[in-house]
Amino acid sequence: MRWNHMRLQSAEADVGGTASVPLPLPLEGAGVRVRTIDTPEFRGVTFYEIRAKSVLNRVPASSPVPFRWTVNPYRGCTHACTYCFARNTHTYLDLDAGHDFDSRIVVKINAGELLRRELGARSWAGEHVAMGTNTDPYQRAEGRYGLMREVLTALRDHANPFSILTKGTLVLRDLDLLTEAAQVTDVRVNVSVGFVDAALWRQVEPGTPNPRARLGVCRALTDAGIGCGVLMAPVLPYLTDTDEHLEATVAAIAEAGAVAVTPLPLHLRPGAREWFFGWLRGARPDLVGSYRRLYRAGSYAPSEYTQSVVARVREIAKSYGIGGRSPGEARAIEPEMPASQQLTLL
């Protein structure tokens, strides 16, 4: 990296005293505190604690998604999903889209207090706020920093509608706040489970909870009166798109009491594309050629492939009685996906 000569000596390391870690240039002089934590859960991870200037992010008007505002307390994600579409955002900090994205996490430590102030502004119209649209607010770091409790408290106190998409089971820690918020505003929670193949999960989503544990979150939320949907994403071509894989996944989703399911085939934006192909060359070199052909036109699989996957999942979901939400109640999470490929909860 070009900025390896820039170091921030931090006396905030939890173990081992002073830590010497790289400070990306865009964060220099921003009052950044750098932490390294020598525990098995966070070994090899560096946290850049910042005081953000704003936390409500406006979605470009050109985006086809049904929400205009997002909140992301973290940047980078220890879920380490090989295909994560947000990887390239780390390059804006002069960090790489691969290992740095998984292990160098920016933490907006003032997210809760800042959101409360922004929600209280006269100019704020109480619009829907989406979370989990970039990186997961319930990744492992949330267990240490607890930012989401303050965020949810602010949203509850302002009766501001919101939605959450997560692969983290830690969301159940905040079930009390979700329940209280649901009494005064519209609250929607979706978990992301693309497949239930445990062996494949360990390879492509190594930092996430087991897919069955995520579906346990869905069951707990539904039992608590907060209807939970499932984003069945990504469906991996040639790996999890067989009828057998789709059937097994939808059956598990139905058993979890999901109110809706949205299938979403893998898409490979810059950053994610290179990282995923690196994994593919090592784990399934026999599929590299097939993937190159399928994604030769860009980040998205051909529309006919997507339509086939959606149709098959729709039929399976129908046979299991999943549904009940109207398409208008769903939220998509892909602000850059072509409108023709936008999917809604079934």
C-alpha positions as CSV (number, residue, x, y, z in Angstrom):
1,M,0.0,0.0,0.0
2,R,1.1,3.5,-0.7
3,W,0.5,4.8,2.8
4,N,2.4,2.1,4.7
5,H,4.8,4.8,5.9
6,M,1.9,6.6,7.8
7,R,1.3,5.1,11.2
8,L,-0.9,6.1,14.1
9,Q,0.5,5.1,17.4
10,S,-2.5,4.1,19.4
11,A,-2.5,3.6,23.2
12,E,-6.0,2.2,22.9
13,A,-5.1,-1.4,22.1
14,D,-6.9,-3.7,24.5
15,V,-4.1,-6.2,24.7
16,G,-0.4,-5.8,24.2
17,G,-0.1,-2.0,24.8
18,T,0.6,0.4,22.0
19,A,-0.4,-0.7,18.5
20,S,1.2,0.4,15.2
21,V,-1.2,0.1,12.3
22,P,-1.5,1.8,9.0
23,L,-3.8,4.9,8.8
24,P,-5.3,5.3,5.4
25,L,-4.7,8.8,4.0
26,P,-8.4,9.9,3.7
27,L,-8.7,9.3,7.5
28,E,-5.5,11.2,8.4
29,G,-6.2,14.2,10.6
30,A,-9.8,13.2,11.2
31,G,-9.4,12.4,14.8
32,V,-9.2,8.7,14.1
33,R,-8.6,6.3,17.0
34,V,-7.1,3.0,15.9
35,R,-7.8,-0.2,17.9
36,T,-6.4,-3.7,17.5
37,I,-7.9,-6.3,19.8
38,D,-6.0,-9.5,20.5
39,T,-8.9,-11.9,21.0
40,P,-9.7,-14.9,18.8
41,E,-12.9,-13.2,17.5
42,F,-11.0,-10.0,16.4
43,R,-7.5,-11.2,15.9
44,G,-6.1,-9.6,12.7
45,V,-8.9,-7.0,12.6
46,T,-8.1,-3.2,12.9
47,F,-10.9,-0.8,13.9
48,Y,-10.7,2.9,12.8
49,E,-13.0,4.7,15.2
50,I,-14.2,8.0,13.8
51,R,-16.7,10.7,14.7
52,A,-18.8,11.1,11.5
53,K,-20.2,14.4,10.4
54,S,-23.4,12.9,9.2
55,V,-25.0,9.5,9.3
56,L,-28.1,9.8,7.2
57,N,-27.1,9.1,3.6
58,R,-29.3,10.2,0.7
59,V,-29.7,7.6,-2.1
60,P,-29.3,9.1,-5.6
61,A,-32.6,10.1,-7.1
62,S,-31.8,8.0,-10.1
63,S,-31.8,4.8,-8.1
64,P,-34.8,2.5,-8.5
65,V,-34.9,1.3,-4.9
66,P,-38.0,2.2,-2.9
67,F,-36.2,4.2,-0.2
68,R,-34.2,7.4,-0.2
69,W,-32.2,7.3,3.0
70,T,-29.8,4.8,4.6
71,V,-27.7,4.5,7.7
72,N,-24.5,2.5,7.8
73,P,-22.7,2.6,11.2
74,Y,-19.8,0.5,9.8
75,R,-17.7,0.5,6.7
76,G,-16.0,-2.8,5.8
77,C,-17.4,-6.1,7.1
78,T,-15.9,-9.0,9.0
79,H,-18.5,-11.3,7.5
80,A,-15.9,-11.7,4.7
81,C,-18.3,-12.9,2.1
82,T,-16.3,-13.5,-1.0
83,Y,-19.0,-12.0,-3.3
84,C,-19.9,-8.9,-1.3
85,F,-21.0,-6.1,-3.7
86,A,-19.8,-3.4,-1.3
87,R,-16.1,-4.4,-1.5
88,N,-15.1,-1.7,-3.9
89,T,-16.2,1.1,-1.5
90,H,-13.1,0.4,0.6
91,T,-10.9,1.6,-2.3
92,Y,-12.2,5.1,-1.6
93,L,-10.2,5.0,1.6
94,D,-7.1,3.8,-0.2
95,L,-7.7,0.3,1.2
96,D,-8.1,-2.8,-1.0
97,A,-11.4,-4.5,-1.8
98,G,-10.1,-7.9,-0.6
99,H,-8.5,-8.6,2.7
100,D,-8.7,-5.0,3.9
101,F,-12.4,-4.9,3.4
102,D,-12.7,-7.9,5.7
103,S,-10.2,-6.8,8.3
104,R,-10.0,-2.9,8.4
105,I,-13.4,-1.7,9.7
106,V,-14.4,1.9,10.0
107,V,-16.6,2.5,13.1
108,K,-18.8,5.6,13.3
109,I,-18.8,5.7,17.1
110,N,-21.2,8.7,17.2
111,A,-23.8,7.2,14.9
112,G,-26.6,7.1,17.4
113,E,-26.3,10.6,18.8
114,L,-25.7,12.0,15.3
115,L,-28.8,10.2,14.0
116,R,-30.9,11.5,16.9
117,R,-29.9,15.1,16.0
118,E,-30.5,14.6,12.3
119,L,-34.0,13.1,12.9
120,G,-34.8,16.1,15.0
121,A,-34.0,18.6,12.4
122,R,-36.9,20.7,11.1
123,S,-35.9,19.8,7.5
124,W,-36.3,16.0,8.2
125,A,-39.6,14.7,6.8
126,G,-39.7,11.3,8.6
127,E,-38.9,9.3,5.5
128,H,-38.1,5.5,5.6
129,V,-34.5,4.7,6.7
130,A,-32.9,1.5,5.4
131,M,-30.0,-0.3,7.2
132,G,-27.9,-3.1,5.9
133,T,-27.8,-1.7,2.4
134,N,-24.0,-1.5,2.2
135,T,-22.3,-3.4,5.1
136,D,-24.1,-5.3,7.8
137,P,-25.0,-3.3,10.9
138,Y,-25.0,-6.5,12.9
139,Q,-21.5,-7.8,11.9
140,R,-19.3,-9.0,14.8
141,A,-18.1,-5.5,15.6
142,E,-21.5,-4.6,16.7
143,G,-21.1,-7.0,19.6
144,R,-18.3,-4.8,20.9
145,Y,-19.5,-1.3,19.9
146,G,-23.3,-1.6,20.4
147,L,-24.1,1.2,18.0
148,M,-27.4,-0.2,16.8
149,R,-29.1,0.2,20.2
150,E,-28.6,3.9,20.1
151,V,-29.6,4.0,16.4
152,L,-32.8,2.0,17.1
153,T,-33.6,4.1,20.2
154,A,-33.4,7.3,18.1
155,L,-35.7,5.8,15.4
156,R,-38.2,4.6,18.0
157,D,-38.3,7.9,19.9
158,H,-38.9,9.8,16.6
159,A,-41.4,7.1,15.4
160,N,-39.4,7.0,12.2
161,P,-40.1,4.0,9.9
162,F,-37.1,1.8,9.1
163,S,-35.9,-1.5,7.8
164,I,-33.0,-3.8,8.5
165,L,-31.3,-6.4,6.3
166,T,-28.8,-8.6,8.1
167,K,-26.9,-11.9,8.2
168,G,-26.1,-11.4,11.9
169,T,-27.9,-13.1,14.7
170,L,-27.0,-10.2,17.0
171,V,-30.2,-8.4,15.9
172,L,-32.1,-10.5,18.5
173,R,-30.2,-8.6,21.2
174,D,-32.3,-5.6,20.2
175,L,-35.6,-7.4,20.0
176,D,-37.0,-5.2,22.8
177,L,-36.3,-2.0,20.8
178,L,-37.6,-3.5,17.6
179,T,-40.9,-4.5,19.4
180,E,-41.2,-1.1,21.0
181,A,-40.5,0.7,17.7
182,A,-43.1,-1.5,15.9
183,Q,-45.7,-0.2,18.2
184,V,-45.2,3.4,16.9
185,T,-43.9,3.0,13.3
186,D,-43.4,0.7,10.4
187,V,-40.6,-1.8,11.2
188,R,-39.3,-4.4,8.7
189,V,-36.6,-6.9,9.2
190,N,-35.2,-9.3,6.6
191,V,-32.4,-11.8,7.0
192,S,-30.1,-12.8,4.1
193,V,-29.8,-16.6,3.4
194,G,-28.9,-17.6,-0.1
195,F,-28.5,-21.3,0.6
196,V,-28.3,-23.8,3.4
197,D,-25.3,-25.9,2.2
198,A,-23.1,-25.8,5.3
199,A,-19.9,-26.8,3.5
200,L,-20.2,-24.1,0.9
201,W,-21.2,-21.6,3.6
202,R,-17.9,-22.1,5.4
203,Q,-16.0,-21.3,2.1
204,V,-17.8,-18.2,0.8
205,E,-19.3,-16.6,4.0
206,P,-16.6,-17.5,6.6
207,G,-17.4,-14.7,9.0
208,T,-21.2,-15.1,9.1
209,P,-23.4,-17.1,11.4
210,N,-24.6,-20.5,10.1
211,P,-27.5,-20.1,7.6
212,R,-29.7,-22.2,9.9
213,A,-28.9,-19.8,12.8
214,R,-29.9,-16.9,10.6
215,L,-33.2,-18.6,9.9
216,G,-33.5,-19.0,13.6
217,V,-33.5,-15.3,13.8
218,C,-36.4,-15.2,11.3
219,R,-38.4,-17.6,13.5
220,A,-37.7,-15.6,16.7
221,L,-38.7,-12.3,15.1
222,T,-41.9,-13.8,13.6
223,D,-42.8,-15.4,16.9
224,A,-42.3,-12.0,18.5
225,G,-44.8,-10.4,16.1
226,I,-42.3,-8.8,13.8
227,G,-42.9,-10.5,10.4
228,C,-39.5,-11.4,8.9
229,G,-38.7,-11.9,5.2
230,V,-35.7,-13.7,3.7
231,L,-33.5,-12.3,1.0
232,M,-32.4,-15.5,-0.7
233,A,-29.1,-14.1,-1.9
234,P,-27.0,-14.8,-3.5
235,V,-28.1,-17.8,-5.6
236,L,-24.7,-19.0,-6.9
237,P,-24.7,-20.2,-10.5
238,Y,-23.7,-23.9,-10.9
239,L,-23.3,-24.2,-7.1
240,T,-26.7,-23.5,-5.5
241,D,-29.1,-23.0,-8.4
242,T,-30.1,-26.7,-8.9
243,D,-33.6,-27.7,-8.2
244,E,-32.4,-29.7,-5.2
245,H,-30.5,-26.7,-3.7
246,L,-33.4,-24.3,-4.3
247,E,-35.9,-26.7,-2.8
248,A,-33.8,-27.3,0.3
249,T,-33.3,-23.6,0.9
250,V,-37.0,-22.6,0.4
251,A,-38.1,-25.5,2.6
252,A,-35.8,-24.2,5.4
253,I,-37.1,-20.6,4.9
254,A,-40.7,-21.8,5.1
255,E,-39.9,-23.7,8.3
256,A,-38.5,-20.5,9.8
257,G,-41.9,-18.8,9.3
258,A,-40.7,-16.3,6.8
259,V,-43.5,-14.0,5.5
260,A,-41.8,-13.6,2.1
261,V,-38.7,-14.7,0.1
262,T,-36.8,-12.9,-2.5
263,P,-34.3,-14.8,-4.7
264,L,-31.4,-12.8,-6.1
265,P,-28.8,-14.4,-8.3
266,L,-25.1,-13.5,-7.7
267,H,-23.9,-10.3,-9.2
268,L,-20.3,-9.4,-9.4
269,R,-19.4,-5.7,-9.3
270,P,-15.8,-4.5,-9.6
271,G,-13.9,-5.4,-6.5
272,A,-16.2,-8.3,-5.7
273,R,-15.6,-9.8,-9.1
274,E,-11.9,-10.1,-8.7
275,W,-12.1,-11.4,-5.1
276,F,-14.8,-14.0,-5.9
277,F,-12.9,-15.2,-9.0
278,G,-9.8,-15.6,-6.8
279,W,-11.8,-17.9,-4.5
280,L,-13.3,-19.7,-7.5
281,R,-9.9,-20.5,-9.1
282,G,-8.8,-22.1,-5.8
283,A,-11.9,-23.9,-4.8
284,R,-13.7,-24.7,-8.1
285,P,-11.4,-24.1,-11.0
286,D,-13.7,-26.2,-13.2
287,L,-16.3,-23.4,-13.0
288,V,-14.1,-20.5,-13.9
289,G,-14.8,-20.7,-17.6
290,S,-18.6,-21.1,-17.0
291,Y,-18.6,-18.0,-14.8
292,R,-16.6,-15.9,-17.3
293,R,-19.1,-16.8,-20.0
294,L,-22.2,-16.1,-17.8
295,Y,-20.8,-12.7,-16.6
296,R,-19.1,-11.7,-19.8
297,A,-21.5,-8.8,-20.4
298,G,-21.0,-7.2,-17.0
299,S,-21.8,-7.4,-13.3
300,Y,-25.2,-9.2,-13.7
301,A,-26.1,-12.6,-15.0
302,P,-28.2,-12.5,-18.2
303,S,-31.9,-11.6,-17.7
304,E,-33.1,-15.0,-18.9
305,Y,-31.0,-16.7,-16.2
306,T,-32.3,-14.4,-13.5
307,Q,-35.9,-14.9,-14.7
308,S,-35.5,-18.7,-14.6
309,V,-34.2,-18.7,-11.0
310,V,-37.0,-16.3,-9.9
311,A,-39.7,-18.4,-11.6
312,R,-38.4,-21.7,-10.0
313,V,-38.1,-20.2,-6.5
314,R,-41.6,-18.6,-6.9
315,E,-43.1,-21.9,-7.7
316,I,-41.4,-23.7,-4.8
317,A,-42.3,-20.9,-2.4
318,K,-45.9,-21.1,-3.6
319,S,-46.0,-24.8,-2.8
320,Y,-44.8,-24.1,0.7
321,G,-47.3,-21.3,1.2
322,I,-44.8,-18.5,1.6
323,G,-46.2,-15.1,0.8
324,G,-48.8,-12.8,2.1
325,R,-46.9,-9.5,1.6
326,S,-47.7,-7.4,-1.3
327,P,-44.7,-6.4,-3.6
328,G,-45.0,-2.8,-2.5
329,E,-44.1,-3.8,1.1
330,A,-40.8,-5.2,0.1
331,R,-37.6,-3.3,-0.1
332,A,-34.7,-4.0,-2.5
333,I,-31.1,-3.4,-1.4
334,E,-29.3,-3.0,-4.7
335,P,-29.2,0.7,-5.5
336,E,-27.2,0.1,-8.7
337,M,-29.2,-2.9,-10.1
338,P,-30.9,-2.2,-13.4
339,A,-34.6,-1.7,-13.0
340,S,-35.3,-4.7,-15.2
341,Q,-33.5,-6.9,-12.7
342,Q,-35.0,-5.5,-9.5
343,L,-36.7,-8.1,-7.4
344,T,-39.3,-7.8,-4.8
345,L,-40.4,-10.0,-1.9
346,L,-42.8,-12.6,-3.2
